[in-house]
Amino acid sequence: MKKNIDPEKQKKLAVERMEILFKKAEDVFTKNAERANRYIAIARRIAMKMNIRLTKIQKRHFCKHCYSFLLSGVNATNRTRNGKIITYCKVCKKYTRIPLTKRKL
């Protein structure tokens, strides 16, 4: 007999798991980059399955093209230019441009 879990509890649990995976990816990246990339892939899969949006901080921690974990100065370069944050991924050699906008009060 299946136990039905409340959808709100499932989403809360999924968010907690994603946060843990992103923290683990950051911790393990210097030792094993492939494992960090795997943690990011699992977190993305959880978010897609549960239909949960990633936070802005989480979105900026992986490349949108090759889905590898990005650590500034190691395998990514961040700079600002013309009102945009430009992140260059050294793995797939592609750029991601994020516009800088003023916060709404």
Secondary structure as UniProt FT lines:
FT   HELIX           7..28
FT   TURN            29..31
FT   HELIX           33..50
FT   HELIX           56..59
FT   TURN            60..61
FT   TURN            64..66
FT   TURN            73..75
FT   STRAND          76..81
FT   TURN            82..83
FT   STRAND          84..89
FT   TURN            90..93
FT   STRAND          94..99
//
